[in-house]
């Protein structure tokens, strides 16, 4: 899947994702860099509305919902949960869908 296809997939789901407390969603990693191959997963990052009350169960459900949008493996991370040493490499590649 190309970057544009991945972004369009997230954009088509934007209303539903926003209803779950996501204010931004984007693609990073090999897909964002155009270096993906057949076995690549799609790396998705999300930003939650700070006022949203997202439980661990909600988060797992949201990750599953996003994974179901794609036909290949997906890794979903919350920007707030990024370890400090990963922030720069992730944000360097990041392309927001919304």
C-alpha positions as CSV (number, residue, x, y, z in Angstrom):
1,X,0.0,0.0,0.0
2,X,1.3,3.4,-0.9
3,X,1.4,6.4,1.4
4,X,-1.5,8.1,-0.5
5,X,-3.6,4.9,-0.3
6,X,-2.9,4.7,3.5
7,X,-3.8,8.4,4.0
8,X,-7.0,8.0,2.0
9,X,-8.0,5.0,4.1
10,X,-7.6,7.0,7.3
11,X,-9.4,10.0,5.8
12,X,-12.4,7.8,4.8
13,X,-12.6,6.7,8.4
14,X,-12.0,10.2,9.9
15,X,-15.6,10.8,11.2
16,X,-15.7,7.5,13.0
17,X,-12.2,8.0,14.4
18,X,-13.0,11.5,15.6
19,X,-16.1,10.1,17.3
20,X,-13.7,7.9,19.3
21,X,-11.6,10.8,20.5
22,X,-8.9,10.9,17.9
23,X,-8.1,14.4,16.7
24,X,-5.2,13.6,14.4
25,X,-4.1,10.4,12.6
26,X,-1.1,9.9,10.4
27,X,1.3,7.5,8.8
28,X,5.0,7.2,9.6
29,X,7.8,4.7,9.0
30,X,8.6,2.9,5.8
31,X,5.2,3.7,4.1
32,X,5.7,7.4,4.8
33,X,9.2,7.2,3.4
34,X,8.1,5.3,0.3
35,X,10.3,2.3,1.3
36,X,7.5,-0.2,2.0
37,X,7.6,-3.7,0.5
38,X,5.1,-6.6,0.4
39,X,5.9,-7.7,4.0
40,X,5.8,-4.2,5.5
41,X,3.3,-3.2,8.2
42,X,1.6,0.2,8.2
43,X,2.7,2.4,11.1
44,X,-0.2,4.7,12.3
45,X,0.1,7.3,14.9
46,X,-2.9,8.9,16.6
47,X,-3.4,12.0,18.8
48,X,-6.3,11.8,21.3
49,X,-8.4,14.8,22.4
50,X,-6.9,15.6,25.8
51,X,-10.5,15.8,27.2
52,X,-11.4,12.4,25.9
53,X,-11.5,9.7,28.6
54,X,-9.9,6.8,26.8
55,X,-9.6,3.6,28.9
56,X,-7.2,0.8,28.1
57,X,-10.1,-1.2,26.7
58,X,-11.1,1.8,24.5
59,X,-7.6,2.0,23.2
60,X,-7.4,-1.7,22.4
61,X,-10.7,-1.4,20.6
62,X,-9.5,1.7,18.6
63,X,-6.3,-0.1,17.6
64,X,-8.4,-3.1,16.4
65,X,-10.8,-0.7,14.5
66,X,-7.9,1.0,12.7
67,X,-6.3,-2.4,11.9
68,X,-9.5,-3.5,10.3
69,X,-9.3,-0.6,7.8
70,X,-6.2,-2.1,6.2
71,X,-5.5,-5.4,4.5
72,X,-2.0,-5.8,5.9
73,X,-0.5,-5.7,9.4
74,X,-0.9,-2.3,11.2
75,X,1.0,-0.9,14.2
76,X,-1.0,1.8,16.0
77,X,0.7,4.1,18.5
78,X,-0.5,7.0,20.6
79,X,1.8,10.0,20.2
80,X,1.7,10.6,23.9
81,X,3.0,7.1,24.5
82,X,6.1,7.6,22.4
83,X,9.4,7.0,24.2
84,X,11.6,10.2,24.1
85,X,14.3,8.5,21.9
86,X,11.6,7.6,19.3
87,X,10.0,11.0,18.9
88,X,12.4,12.6,16.5
89,X,12.6,9.6,14.1
90,X,8.8,9.1,14.1
91,X,7.9,12.8,13.6
92,X,10.5,13.2,10.9
93,X,8.6,10.7,8.7
94,X,5.1,11.5,9.9
95,X,2.5,12.5,7.4
96,X,-0.9,13.4,8.8
97,X,-4.1,12.2,7.1
98,X,-6.1,14.6,9.3
